[in-house]
Structure formats: structure tokens, C-alpha cells
Amino acid sequence: MADWSEDEYVECLRDERRRFGWVMQHYGDLDAIQAEIAAKKRYPFEASDAPYRGLIFHDEAWHWAMRAIHGDEYWLSHPHLVKPSAEYEALD
């Protein structure tokens, strides 16, 4: 991720926060403000010289949100949530 421009990093961060917040509202029953706070906590801004900057992006927001809602192994107890919903996919 170190070869990303600052603008590319910020855009990716914004997009993942938006997606995470959407899942937290629709599946985690958070209101918009709570979802935004949760998204910023999950995806904090990392300085350009931070080691492993952007590593969180290796899994999509759907996965991180489902872990937050249902636990680390959500796919075992909620196999229907392994793949993102069509509504989530339509956020692009």
C-alpha cells in the first residue's frame, strides 16, 4: 500500500468506512451516527509512514462488520452471511 498516493489511500478509507457503516446499520442495528463512529474506529486514518498502512483493506468491510456483529467465526454460525448481500454489492 506504500505506493498509493495520499488521495488514493483517503478515497479507499472513505469507501471502506461507508461500506462498514452501511453493514452496521443494516445488519448491526446501529443508527447512522453510531455506524459512522464504529466505522471510524475500525478504519482509523494511518499516517503515510505507518508500518503496514492500509493492511485492514486486505478483507472487505463486509467481513470486518460481520465479525464485529457476530464474532470472529461468524461464517460458522451464520454461513448465509459469508458472501456480501446484493444490496452491499450495489454500493459501488
PEHU-V614517 format. One record per residue. N is the residue number from 1. RES is the residue in one small letter. PHI is phi in whole degrees, -180 to 180 (999 if undefined). PSI is psi in radians with two decimals (* if undefined). Layout:
BEGIN
N:RES:PHI:PSI / N:RES:PHI:PSI
END
This chain:
BEGIN
1:m:999:-0.22 / 2:a:-64:-0.37 / 3:d:-88:0.05 / 4:w:-74:2.56 / 5:s:-75:2.86 / 6:e:-61:-0.71 / 7:d:-62:-0.72 / 8:e:-65:-0.73 / 9:y:-63:-0.83 / 10:v:-63:-0.70 / 11:e:-64:-0.76 / 12:c:-64:-0.76 / 13:l:-60:-0.79 / 14:r:-62:-0.80 / 15:d:-64:-0.75 / 16:e:-69:-0.65 / 17:r:-62:-0.74 / 18:r:-63:-0.79 / 19:r:-66:-0.78 / 20:f:-60:-0.82 / 21:g:-60:-0.70 / 22:w:-60:-0.82 / 23:v:-63:-0.73 / 24:m:-64:-0.56 / 25:q:-75:-0.81 / 26:h:-83:-0.45 / 27:y:-118:-0.39 / 28:g:-104:0.02 / 29:d:59:0.54 / 30:l:-91:2.63 / 31:d:-80:3.05 / 32:a:-59:-0.72 / 33:i:-68:-0.79 / 34:q:-61:-0.70 / 35:a:-66:-0.70 / 36:e:-65:-0.73 / 37:i:-63:-0.77 / 38:a:-62:-0.69 / 39:a:-66:-0.73 / 40:k:-68:-0.57 / 41:k:-70:-0.74 / 42:r:-69:-0.63 / 43:y:-120:1.23 / 44:p:-71:2.68 / 45:f:-68:2.34 / 46:e:-114:2.35 / 47:a:-61:2.70 / 48:s:-62:-0.41 / 49:d:-98:0.13 / 50:a:-69:2.31 / 51:p:-64:2.43 / 52:y:64:0.48 / 53:r:-54:2.27 / 54:g:80:0.11 / 55:l:-58:-0.53 / 56:i:-57:-0.42 / 57:f:-74:-0.05 / 58:h:-68:-0.37 / 59:d:-122:2.60 / 60:e:-78:2.86 / 61:a:-56:-0.62 / 62:w:-52:-0.88 / 63:h:-60:-0.86 / 64:w:-64:-0.66 / 65:a:-68:-0.75 / 66:m:-64:-0.64 / 67:r:-64:-0.72 / 68:a:-66:-0.64 / 69:i:-81:-0.82 / 70:h:-113:-0.07 / 71:g:104:2.96 / 72:d:-59:-0.57 / 73:e:-115:0.82 / 74:y:-56:-0.52 / 75:w:-66:-0.36 / 76:l:-79:-0.76 / 77:s:-89:-0.32 / 78:h:-136:1.10 / 79:p:-60:-0.43 / 80:h:-69:-0.19 / 81:l:-102:0.12 / 82:v:-61:-0.78 / 83:k:-98:2.47 / 84:p:-60:2.60 / 85:s:-69:2.83 / 86:a:-62:-0.65 / 87:e:-64:-0.70 / 88:y:-64:-0.81 / 89:e:-60:-0.53 / 90:a:-75:-0.09 / 91:l:-69:-0.26 / 92:d:-55:*
END
